[in-house]
Amino acid sequence: MLLDGVRVIELAGLAPAPFASLLLADHGASILRIDRAHPNAYTSSPPPPTLDPLTHSKRSLTLNLKSPSARLLLTSLLPHTDILIDPFRPGVLESLHLSPSHLLASNPHLIIARLSGFRRDGKYALMAGHDINYLAVSGVLSMLGRKGAPPYAPVNILADFAGGGLMCALGILMALYAREKTGRGQIVQANMVDGVGYLGTWGRFMAKTEVGGRTRGENLLDGGCPWYEVYECGDGGFMAVGALEERFFGELVRGLGVGREVEGLRRGDREAWPMMREVFRRKFLTRGRKEWEAVFDGTDACCTPVLGLGELEEEGYEVRGPVELSETPGMAVDQEKVWMSRGLVPGFGGEKVLQEWAGWRRGRDYEIEDGGLVKIDAAKL
């Protein structure tokens, strides 16, 4: 795989950083997650898996990074590492005496990816936040929601995963490419505010046009338009309509059988939109979702069912990777593991990584102390 041989240390954090490393793991990178020390680690009664589900193909090491001997183990491992992922708020690594600038000076090949929620400067820099907060201050949240209602934050896909983890992984890949040319690593700084803001570039431009320049919920693509909308069916299911082009709109009208009802209503006349929406709403309620699927499958009406995750799982839906590379494909998706993650037990597989990457052995190069590993300082032997 493309990233075979690439070694990544992921300091354990919340969802966005694990997602960034997961993208690398799915294309062959070796991922070592650094978890907090746990008294049961490396015993016959290991601790339970952590709550992080984004762990397949990863291994774990437990360290108490407040311990100088544990930090020594980490810094001693960095010469054998390509990428270090920092998921912490600004200043945390520095407070642990792990300043990225110092780490990079000692390991000029290293790529240090720092992923924060807010920007590292400005009034929010040191504040706690979550996906909804990053969406809010980026301007993207203001675009989402219905007319006459507060802005609505979807489940934490946009800022955490798309604007955060995905953008961080993109930065890492660009830094790897640059290292091929220069031989030097660098610090990659990503944050979810700028990441999701970048995803909103098109919307930001459209806000100055007729397409998106009206109040939220009154525009073409934000719920204002009757032929770009979700409609409830007679059985409680839903159909998604996106018939933007005139030809596709014609197929939608034919499939619904509402030609007479919308005759004389011009698509470009916004005054006609509420009436048209009501026609569509009432029509969709006359049949169940499966019946409407049968009507629109194979057509260009841009009308598709809203499928639930449980439904996809039950029907044996094939989950696939995000891209296909013809010459360097990523890891095959194990369909037995795509609907539930067992998580990763702190300490699982980590000692094997130390052997593989650095040739280290317990008792000679490191030892266990209070549920975490510490480096044995050879100078003191």
Buried (B, 14 or more C-beta within 10 A) or exposed (E): BBBEEBBBBBBBBBBBBBBBBBBBBBBBBBBBBBBBBBEBBBEEEBBEBBEBBBBBBBBBBBBBBEBEBBBBBBBBBBEBBBBBBBBBBBEBBEEBEBEBEEBBEEBEEBBBBBBBBBBBEEEBBEEEBBBBBBBBBBBBBBBBBBEEEEBEBEEBEBBBBBBBBBBBBBBBBEBBEBBEEEEEBBBBBBBBBBBBBBBBEEBBEBBEEEBBEBEBBBBBBBBBBBBBBEBBBEEEBBBBBBBBEEEBBBBBBEBBEBEEBBEEBEBEEEEBBEBBBEBBEEBBEEBBBEEBBEBBEEEEBBBBBBBEEEEBEEEEBEEEBEEEEEEEBBBEBEEEEBEEBEBBBBBBBBBEBBEBBBEBEBEEBBEBBEBBBBBBEEEEE
